[in-house]
């Protein structure tokens, strides 16, 4: 596996873990994906790709028509708690 693929997988994992921690530790489950990306040092373009991937797998749900407001789903929580490796 190339370093680029490893980095993408790691960023997806970190992004989902961050949303999981927010849903468990904070008052609101909704987060701005761009702010999450900023916190993690991920570009906006990569954040959009990550959210698309996580949404395609049912791990997050995007709300609204604009922006990148999202929340982790029950499937996303189960995925984090199960420690399952992404296939993609």
C-alpha positions in Angstrom: 0.0 0.0 0.0 1.4 3.4 -0.9 2.0 6.2 1.6 -0.7 8.3 0.0 -3.3 5.6 0.5 -2.2 5.1 4.1 -2.4 8.8 4.7 -6.0 8.9 3.2 -7.1 6.0 5.4 -5.5 7.6 8.5 -7.3 10.9 7.8 -10.6 9.2 7.4 -10.1 7.4 10.6 -9.0 10.5 12.5 -12.0 12.5 11.1 -14.5 9.8 12.1 -12.9 9.4 15.6 -13.1 13.2 16.1 -16.9 13.2 15.3 -17.3 10.2 17.6 -15.6 12.0 20.5 -17.7 15.1 19.8 -21.0 13.1 19.8 -20.0 11.5 23.1 -18.5 14.4 25.0 -20.2 17.6 23.8 -23.7 18.9 23.9 -24.3 18.9 20.2 -23.8 16.1 17.7 -23.7 18.4 14.7 -20.3 19.6 13.5 -19.0 21.8 10.7 -16.8 19.4 8.6 -14.5 22.3 7.6 -13.9 23.2 11.3 -13.1 19.5 12.0 -10.7 19.5 9.1 -9.0 22.7 10.4 -8.6 21.1 13.9 -7.0 18.0 12.3 -4.8 19.9 9.8 -6.7 18.5 6.8 -7.4 20.6 3.7 -10.9 21.6 2.8 -10.7 19.6 -0.4 -9.6 16.5 1.5 -12.4 17.1 4.0 -15.0 17.1 1.2 -13.5 13.8 -0.1 -13.5 12.3 3.4 -17.1 13.3 4.1 -18.2 11.9 0.8 -16.5 8.6 1.6 -17.9 8.4 5.1 -21.4 9.4 3.9 -21.2 6.7 1.1 -20.5 4.1 3.9 -23.3 5.4 6.1 -21.0 6.6 8.8 -22.0 10.3 8.7 -25.0 12.2 7.6 -24.7 15.6 5.9 -27.4 18.1 6.8 -28.5 21.2 4.9 -27.9 22.0 1.2 -24.8 24.1 1.6 -21.7 23.8 3.7 -20.4 20.7 5.4 -22.5 20.4 8.5 -22.7 16.7 9.5 -23.2 14.3 12.3 -22.0 10.8 13.0 -24.6 8.0 12.5 -25.2 4.9 14.6 -23.3 2.9 12.0 -20.4 5.4 12.4 -20.4 5.0 16.1 -20.5 1.2 15.8 -17.6 1.3 13.3 -15.5 3.4 15.7 -16.4 1.3 18.8 -15.7 -1.9 16.8 -12.4 -0.7 15.6 -13.2 -2.1 12.1 -10.6 -1.3 9.4 -11.8 0.5 6.3 -11.7 -1.5 3.1 -11.2 1.4 0.8 
